[in-house]
């Protein structure tokens, strides 16, 4: 497996000094914005699952692309989960304005390329709109990487992308293992019923706008956790990160030609 470059260097803005951050932007002109959410993930995963999942991947992607990893909102756009306590949701207009303000800050300091790494599907519409507006208002190129979909593609023979299932448990296990309590995962919703409703929601042709996760999974989650272990967790994070690095490099190269 190909190793990412510059792994020895920290690229996370919250943890480096101003001269270090400035040097990264001067080298790569790339800022990376991680997008997750705060929402219920059953009795076995933390409410910050989507945040932790994207952060563990974003750190590796930032190293591989030599980009500045920018802190962003833990909360996302997730009214879909709001019927469960522990869920925080932003209005789309709030999320869009916050994303554009953060991006404008790094653009002011030299960023010419913005990569938005997302793990939470509910953020997608707001992210796409904000990215479009940024490109109209500034001399900047924006690319979006849907890390959760990439994980689903890479592991389609082993697991499906279900809410609080294996593909969400694995990156959290790789980043914050003490927060994963698989022994508490005793109340999954019916797999087949949830799978069918989820497939309907994710259809690219005709699809309903569901109001509540309970319409898919009455207990808030469903999925198979049998492949979840520490070795698989590290493998997933590395494979997804490498896939994103390679794909993003190719996209920016095409855009720059």
N, C-alpha and C positions, 0 to 999 in steps of 0.2 A: 504494500500500500504506500503510495507516494506521501511523503511527509510535507507538512506546511512549512513555509519559511519564516524566519524572524520570530520563532516561538519564544526565544529568550527575552524578547522585548515586550514590555507591557504597553498596550495601546489604548487602555481605558482611561478616559479623560479624568474621571474622579480620583484616579490613583497615580497620576503622573504630574510632573511640574509643568508650568507654563512653557519654558523653553523646549521641553520634550514634546509637548503637544504642537507647538509651532513648527518644530522640525518635521514631525510626521506630515502635517498639512503641506509643508513646502515640498517634501519629497513626492507625495502621492496625489495631493489635491483631492483626496477622497475622505469623506465623512460617512460613517456607518451608524445608522439609527436603528436600535432594536425595538420591536413592537410586540407586546404581549397583552396580558389582561390579568385582572384579579377576579376570580370567579370560583364557585364551588367545583370541586373535583372529587366528589364522593367522600367516603370516610377514610380513604387510604392515601390520598395525595393532597398537598397543601393548596390553599386558595391561590397561591402565587405560582402554580404550576406553569402557566404559559410564560410568565416572566422568567422563571428559572430556566425553562427549556430554551428560550431564545438567547438568554445571556450566555449559557455555556457554549452554544454554537457561535454566537457573535464574537466571543473572545478569540476563538480559533480563526474565524474568518478575517477578523481585523489583523491578526498576525500574518495570515496567508496573503492578504492583499496590501499589507502595510498601510492600512487606513486608520483614521482616528475614530475610535469607538466612543460615541457620544451618549451620555445618560439621557434617558427619556422616561416618560410616564410608565409606572407600573400598571396603572389602570388603562383599560381600553374601552371599546364600544361593545357592550355585551348585555343589552336589555334582555336578551334571550334567556339569560341565567338569573335574572333579577328576582325570581320568585323564591330563590334559595338564599337564606342568610349567608353572609360571607362574600357576596358578590358586590363589586363596585362597578358602576358603569358611567361613562362620560357621554354627553350628547355628541352627535357627529360634528356639529359646528365647533364645539369646544376642542375636540380631538384634532380637527383640521387646523384650527388656529394655533394650537400648541405645537403641532408638527411643523407648521410653516414658520413659526417664530424661532424654534430651535434650529431649523435648517438655515434660516436667514442669518443667524448668528455665526455659524461656521462658514457660510458663504462669504460673509463680510471679512473673515480672516483667511480667505484664500481657497476654500473648497470649490472645486469646479465639477465634482461628481458626488452624487448622493446615492448611497445604497441603503434602502429600507429593508431590514430583515424582519419578517413577520412570522409569528407562530399562531396567532388567533384569527380565525376566518372572519369574525365579525368586524375586524378593523379594515378589511380590504377596500370597501367602497370609499371610506374616508381617506385612506392612504392614497388611493389612485387619484382622487380629486386633488388632494394637497400636492401630490407630485406634479400633476398637470399644471396647476397654478404656479408652482415654483419655476417650472421650465418656461412659462410665459413671462414671468416677472423678472427672472434673473438669467444670467449666462451660466447655466448649469444643466447637467444631464442627470436624470433620475432613473434608477433601476430598482425594481422591487423583486425580492426573493422570498417565496413562500416556503419557509423551511419545513413546515408540517407536511406540505404536499410532497416535497422532495423526500422526506423520510418515508412517506407512504409508498412512493414509487420504488425506492430502494429496497423496501422490505415487504413488497406486495405478496411475496411467496410465503412470508412468515406471519404477518399481522396486518390488520386493517386499521385505518385511522378512525378510531372510536373515541368518544369523550371519556377521558380518564382510563383508557386502556393501555396496552403495552407501549405503544409509540409515544404516549405522553409520560408514562412512568419512567421510561428508560433515560431520557435526558435529565430528568430531575435526579434520578439515582446517580448519574454521573457527576452532578454538580453539588447537590445537597442531599447525600444519601440518608442522613439522619431524619429527613422529613418524609421519607417514603415508608409507609406502614402497611405492607401488603397483607399482613395478618388481619387487618380490619376490613378487607375487601370482601365482605360476606353478603352484600345485598345488590348484586348487579341486576339491572333490568333485563327483560327478555331479549336475548341477543338477536334472534331472527326478526322480531317485530321492530326493534330499534334499528336494525340494519336496513330494513325495507323503507322505513320512514326517513332515515338519514339519506339514503340513496335518492329518494324523491326530492328532498330538500336541496341536494347538491346537483341535481340534473342541470345540464347546460341548455336544455331546450325549453321544457315546460316544468315549472317548479312553484311550490307554494312558499309563502313567507310565514313561517311558523312563529308563533308568539312566545312560546315557552318550551324550554328543553324537556319539560315533562311530557310533551306530546311525542317525544322520541323515547326518552328514558325516564319513567316515573320516579325512579330513585336518584336521578341526576347523573347516572353514569352507566356505561355498559362496555363490555369487551373482555378479551381473553388476556390474562396476565402471565400465562405459563412460560413465556420466553424471557421474562424479566429476570436478569441477573447482572452482576457488576461487570462481567466481561462483555456482555452484549451491550450494556449501557455505554461503555467507553468506545466500543466499535461503532455504534450508531452515531455518536457525536462526531467521531473522526470521519466517517464516511459521508455524512451529511455536509460537514464543513468543507471537505475537499471538493465535493460535488458543486457546492455553491461557489467556491473560489474559482474553479475552472469555468463554470458557466458564466459567472459575472465578468471574468477576464475576456471571454469570447464576445459577450454582448458589448462591452465597452470598446473593444477593438473594432467590431462591426460599426458601431455608432461613430467612431472617430475616422472611419475611412471615407 
